[in-house]
């Protein structure tokens, strides 16, 4: 995957989190057809960009 493709996927993941559609690593990995580890790396990249992404165990999803 190239730089533009990765940025596009990061943007899509961020939108999913903002809209409450990012439930779990497994579901996100299935949506993007990648591994859970790749989703973790994408979350790290988004956090490095300044997004305060957290995971709620009670709601069982990622949120801002």
C-alpha positions in Angstrom: 0.0 0.0 0.0 1.3 3.4 -1.0 1.4 6.6 1.0 -1.9 7.9 -0.5 -3.7 4.6 0.1 -2.5 4.6 3.7 -3.6 8.2 4.3 -7.0 7.4 2.8 -7.4 4.4 5.1 -6.3 6.5 8.1 -8.9 9.1 7.2 -11.6 6.4 6.8 -10.7 4.9 10.2 -10.9 8.3 11.9 -14.3 8.9 10.4 -15.5 5.5 11.6 -14.3 6.4 15.1 -16.0 9.8 15.1 -19.3 8.3 13.9 -19.2 5.5 16.5 -18.7 2.8 13.8 -15.4 1.5 15.0 -16.3 -1.2 17.5 -13.3 -3.4 17.9 -9.9 -4.2 16.5 -11.3 -7.4 14.9 -14.2 -5.7 13.3 -12.0 -2.9 12.0 -9.5 -5.4 10.7 -12.3 -7.2 8.8 -13.5 -3.9 7.4 -10.1 -3.0 6.1 -9.1 -6.5 5.1 -6.0 -6.4 7.3 -4.6 -7.7 10.6 -5.5 -6.4 14.0 -1.8 -5.4 14.3 -2.2 -3.1 11.3 -5.2 -1.5 12.9 -3.1 -0.9 16.1 -0.4 0.7 14.0 -3.0 2.9 12.3 -4.3 4.0 15.7 -0.8 4.9 16.8 -0.4 7.0 13.7 -3.7 8.8 14.3 -2.6 9.4 17.9 0.7 10.7 16.7 -1.2 13.2 14.5 -2.8 14.6 17.7 -6.1 12.7 17.8 -7.1 11.6 21.3 -8.4 8.2 20.5 -9.3 6.0 23.4 -11.1 2.6 24.0 -14.0 2.3 26.3 -14.3 -1.2 27.9 -17.9 -0.5 29.0 -19.0 0.7 25.6 -16.6 -1.7 23.8 -15.6 0.7 21.2 -13.1 3.4 20.2 -14.0 7.0 20.7 -12.5 10.5 20.5 
